[in-house]
Amino acid sequence: AGQDEEEEDDDEGSDFDELQVDFDFVNPKEADFHGIKLFLKNLLDGAEWDSSGVADLILEQAGQVGSVIKVVDEDEDLYGVVSALSF
């Protein structure tokens, strides 16, 4: 009886469906410019700064430092940016 109760609790407590997603860390490329810019713009909540210039800096370093995070087998949506910049 104890095992049946546990199984019922598991079924009842599930308000969300599980979604499996594999992420890929890849070198940024020119096609990622707008996604990087949007990501950076949202990062500082609309504060005035040159997000286009920073996106360009990230792209200039592509292959040396930094990655963009995307869903495996999808090349459009950007889910994150990892980079280090030297000014």
C-alpha positions, -999 to +999 in steps of 0.1 A: +000+000+000+029+024+007+042+022-028+008+029-043+005+061-022+039+073-033+030+068-070-003+087-065+015+116-048+040+118-077+011+120-102-009+146-082+021+169-076+029+173-113+016+207-124+042+210-151+054+189-180+091+181-181+109+195-211+143+182-220+166+207-237+202+204-247+223+236-249+253+241-271+281+266-264+294+278-297+317+306-311+297+337-319+293+346-355+281+377-374+246+362-376+244+364-338+249+402-337+213+412-332+208+384-306+239+395-286+229+432-289+194+424-276+207+403-248+231+430-237+205+457-240+181+438-217+210+431-193+212+467-181+175+473-182+175+501-208+204+521-193+222+542-219+253+525-232+267+513-266+253+477-268+261+476-305+298+485-298+301+458-272+284+432-295+310+441-321+338+436-296+324+402-287+322+392-324+358+405-331+371+380-305+351+351-319+372+319-319+396+333-293+374+340-263+337+338-256+307+317-265+270+321-272+245+296-258+219+281-281+196+251-282+213+221-300+202+219-337+187+254-336+208+282-350+186+312-344+176+319-308+203+330-283+199+320-247+231+335-233+265+351-239+298+343-221+327+365-228+356+386-214+364+420-228+396+441-226+392+478-233 
